[in-house]
């Protein structure tokens, strides 16, 4: 067995486990989500669209659905619902804890300009239950839905000004309710209040792809350099560490502070960063 190696994120030192999963044929992986009981959901770009592992990398289960004709974003809501964006079908699909369909946002195969959806990319669910969707490949919008799936509001236009986007690639919510958007092709993260009011710009970053917020509010950002940046709740960079592959795409964390990163490149891996000091 090769000797382990380590990276440092400015606050925490990590042992790098690469590859982490104890299975082959799982790639390419677009995004990752981790449940409260530390099951790791890998969102793939081929069928079966979702493969589930435990935190040690052992295979658990698969999930697929006829409406999942493509997949880009995945998240697990505080109440355990699983949400997946399918960009070619222009929808967000919602499943319960047992993978049973609960509902759909958007109309299957019907892209819309300015409205939900036109190739949506990322999803986040706030503690309030509100659902935020980054509508990033066709539109340049963020859409907000209530917990019951009813549309609430939308904001954003193509551009580089405050509240404008060039590929809003991912979205997340801070513990205080602020909404973070990876404005990928503008090399920045934009910050909004819960209703979409513009608050701030963080950066610059290099094509930020995804972000994960830990329970303390620290924000982990994957970039195409390749690296992972760590920010505090004001957007100040407090650490950076190497990522692997050509660049890191999706990122998520577990209850012990471990990070799971989907690497893109000739050799796709899921890498786990285990905190060790």
C-alpha angles and dihedrals in degrees: 000000000000119000113262119249132205144215132194125225096195094260104035133034115222135202109222116228109190121199096017104178120084095219139072132223096043099122152153095038117190104180143001135214129184124207124220089259089053100253108153118222115202114200109210134195093229136041130325084042095199129040121184125212136173120245091268091059097256117145115251112165149326134237127199136159135186091242091056095090090148135001137207114147133039135175140165116227122224089255092054100258116144118223125192130182117216108195100192091049091043094227147110114225121205125206133180125236090277092051094253114147113256101174150310135249115210128012121288111255094354113115116194131200111236093349131085110318143015106147100322118210115184140025136197133176119211123219086254089062094249113144121222120195125192105217092196118148100053104012127037095221145115115217124200123205131182119245090263090059097254115140115253110172145327135210141179140071133205111279146074102267128100109300092012124111143205102196107339092210104176140008134201138170127231120223089256092056100257113143119228121201126191099224089195106185092041089057094233148092117238122208125212138173119249092272094050099263110153114247112162151333122240122200156340097252129165107252097317108217107182143346139208125199118210122213092266091055099255110147122219113200126192114213135185095242081079104257146103117237123202119210135183122231091277093055096255112147107240098171147357134199140182121272124200139231117035089308140335117254116175126025135185137160139219134223093273094053095259116149127218117200129189108219122207121207144085088307110040117205140166106227123200121208108204115198111238107163 
